Amino acid sequence: MPQVAERVSNLPPYLFARIEKLIEEKRAKAVDVISLGIGDPDQPTPEHICAEAARQLQNPANHQYPSSAGMFAFREAVAGWYARRFGVMLEPKSEVVSLIGSKEGIAHIAWCFVNPGDVVLVPDPGYPVYAGGTILAGGEPFTLPLLPENGFLPRLEDVPTEVARRAKIIFLNYPHNPTAAVADRDFFRRVVAFAREFDLLVCHDAAYVDIAYDGYRPPSFLEVPGAREVGIEFGSVSKPYNMTGWRCGWAAGNREAVEVLARLKSNIDSGVFQVVQYAAMAGLTGPQDCLERTNALYRERRDLAVAALKEMGWRVEPPRATFYLWLPVPAGFTAESFAEALIEQAGVVVTPGTGYGKYGAGFFRISLTLPTERLREALERMKRTLGRVSF
Ligand SMILES: *Cc1c(COP(=O)(O)O)cnc(C)c1O
């Protein structure tokens, strides 16, 4: 076997191996392990979406290769959703491309604009794919620390000028995984100015734009003036319509970036199964009460978790978006030792913050995507194990 290529051997090591081994050991001893670690909706895909997929499955025209950029009707559905949801008008043919889940496009975008040695600005903590895609393209991730005192927004003015000049892409993600932070239009306006100054492509990951509470409606990056000249937005049906297994998303916005991503992808994949595109269209264009129900469920769980954590001694504000809670570990623990102790002593799995970058140190993430009763049980076990925590 030849040596593994550098682009793969340079990928960061898999951090959860130790925790997964602990979980396996517990399960082998028949311990009932409850995972708060997985960011994957527990509810099924809504019935009307499944019904549309079942209907489209019967049509042999859908059994052949799809177009690599996505059906025109799918791209029209995405454009229509942008118009209704954000008042953003997109041209379906030139400003929208389908993706095999947004992760696929996020991983491939660096291949479009990054040469070996180029810099990509990557938020930390953040979704690991931004750095992973950068490394695979031979680029160098430059960390944008997301700190609680800045509302988990990067301080663009702190990026050294010589680094910004070498940078090609800035990744952003609001509402944010894992911190649940949100960004307003004013922040996006500053991002546009920064991208113009240094000739950067802004890649905004909007996976959680429709998972929000208490009347809050997260904005699209594409809403702000000039966004389309400097950036694209990644979207997905995965989280709002409980469709993580289906693999369908899109990139929308800057024409050149959309065209280049479509051109790259035409050399790699052959598009999204049309049945899946029809299902995604049913989600985007169909009745939205499923989304309201899903968000109401997450809100109930959020409030349950916030109340229980407060009783244990955490100071925690209910997040306005995403299905995550991002919390500091109690005194005397690191992110890893806390996660390990909870598995050992409570049979509860949380994600150590370091899985999302070095600025995740001292934090852990709880996901609300599990049945409410299981969440309640996990919180009770935490209370029994930890008692009152201090920091
Ligand atoms: C879940 C998630 C996605 C969506 O991934 P898909 O490939 O569309 O399923 C993208 N970004 C972040 C930050 C996520 O957490």
The ligand as an SDF file (V2000), in Angstrom:
LIG
                    3D

 15 15  0  0  0  0  0  0  0  0999 V2000
  -25.9030   20.0400   10.2320 C   0  0  0  0  0  0  0  0  0  0  0  0
  -25.0210   21.1060    9.6980 C   0  0  0  0  0  0  0  0  0  0  0  0
  -24.9350   21.3290    8.3280 C   0  0  0  0  0  0  0  0  0  0  0  0
  -25.8350   20.6010    7.3780 C   0  0  0  0  0  0  0  0  0  0  0  0
  -25.2600   19.5640    6.7560 O   0  0  0  0  0  0  0  0  0  0  0  0
  -25.9810   18.8170    5.5650 P   0  0  0  0  0  0  0  0  0  0  0  0
  -24.8060   18.3100    4.8050 O   0  0  0  0  0  0  0  0  0  0  0  0
  -26.7690   19.8120    4.7680 O   0  0  0  0  0  0  0  0  0  0  0  0
  -26.8150   17.7520    6.1640 O   0  0  0  0  0  0  0  0  0  0  0  0
  -24.1270   22.3550    7.8690 C   0  0  0  0  0  0  0  0  0  0  0  0
  -23.4610   23.1330    8.7400 N   0  0  0  0  0  0  0  0  0  0  0  0
  -23.5430   22.9700   10.0550 C   0  0  0  0  0  0  0  0  0  0  0  0
  -22.8340   23.9000   10.9560 C   0  0  0  0  0  0  0  0  0  0  0  0
  -24.3070   21.9320   10.5770 C   0  0  0  0  0  0  0  0  0  0  0  0
  -24.3490   21.7450   11.9030 O   0  0  0  0  0  0  0  0  0  0  0  0
  1  2  1  0
  2  3  1  0
  2 14  2  0
  3  4  1  0
  3 10  2  0
  4  5  1  0
  5  6  1  0
  6  7  2  0
  6  8  1  0
  6  9  1  0
 10 11  1  0
 11 12  2  0
 12 13  1  0
 12 14  1  0
 14 15  1  0
M  END
$$$$
